[in-house]
Every structure is written in structure tokens, then in C-alpha cells.
């Protein structure tokens, strides 16, 4: 009887040792730590432009730029002059006779998708002062345009420190190259001071009162 009991205990020992080794080697499951999301930051015009460019080229191989301007979606902190939470670019296709708006946003809102988004295709009927331009002509980014504009606007800016500054990239028949219009105010219609900067060379062009 004693011999039978000893044999039984001896048979159980290897299994118990294996269970013990398994218990020692297994590590407690680590809880997955949620990575903190990076804060959203406004972007420059060229960052947004090249964000939508691939979609625009898929739409039409002969796209030209009609205009570009910033948007202010909620949830994006104010950045340096020349940056925005979203930008809207209007391209035209001469071969199609159509125009299409594209947006690039760093956040999603009720009316804007995050990232690059394509709007509806619409007929293009050029206005008298509009002039589209090739994408290669857009060489000067929005912060650089602001810096140039400030060389002529320093006095006005000091007198109006809280005035909003906005931007409009456009082709206009009064200049050979596309131009940035740096606007003190909410829009061209409500502003009494703005400055044109060449969007190809970066040179000052004209002050508008």
C-alpha cells in the first residue's frame, strides 16, 4: 500500500513541476495604454494644396488653379499668420469646361471632412477679372506672403492689432503671375486695406485701400 502511494505521488510530481514552471514564466497581461492623440494644428496653404492635388489630378489631367482661401473650422487653435484649420481650392479643367472645389481640413466637422475632400463638378463660366493659372506657378507659401506684406503693412497693423488677417490666392489680369492678397478684415468686400504679393516670386506688388 505504501509503495503504491509513493508511486502515485511520484507520478504527480512532474505535472506539478510543469504547472509551476508555466505559472512562473507567464507574465500578467499588460493593459493596452491608449496613446494620447496629437493636438490638431493649423496648416499652411501649400500643405493643404498638395494634400488635395492628387485628387484633383485624378479628376482632370489639365487642371489649373482659379483661387484658394482659408476656412475656420471649430476645434482648431489659432496658429501663425498664414495658417488655417482648413483651406479650399477651386480648380478648373479647360478640357471639360468645368470647375470643382476641393477642401483640406485637419479636423472633421458637420460640413467638412477631415483630410482631402472633393466637391461637386460645376460648369465654369469665367468672370471678367478672373484668370486661372498652372499649378507650377504657385511657389510662395502663405506665411511667406504675410511676411512680405508686413514690410508694407507694419504701421496699419500696429493701429489695428486685433484685426483679423485673411488670405486669398488668385489669378488676376492686372498681374502676370498669380498673387496672394493679404487682407486685413474678414473679406475683400469689408476690408479697406490689403496687399498683393506675387505668388511665384514673393515680391510685393500693390497696396489696396
C-alpha angles and dihedrals in degrees: 000000000000090000091052091051092050091051091050093051090047090054092052096050098076092050091049091049091050091051090049093050091048091051092050095047097048114090123212112262111263116230112240109250114221111235112233110245114245112249114257115251131194117251136217124254095256092050089055093041094057089043091064098031097090092053091047092052090051088053093053134353095215100052121158128188120250100176145327134203143165128263128202111222117182119259098040118110119230112267137188118309108280095037129099141173090243140008132202122212125190115206127186129205111213091194093053097036086226139121131209135187122223127190133201117195134174091212138038118241135169090274104026131056120220114256123004119349133177124220131205124301110247136181114269116226108172118223121225097259098036121107123176120214138200119264092241090066092066100090106135117077123220098255090053090050089052091050091053092045091053091061086069100029103049095108094046091047091052091053091048105036096158097046116119117245118210135174140226126187113200147148113242131180092232091069131045094221130046113272140211114227108205105201129198101209138034096291145350090263094057099035126096095187131048139143132218118220124186107250092205103045102019093232125143111257113174146339117229122204 
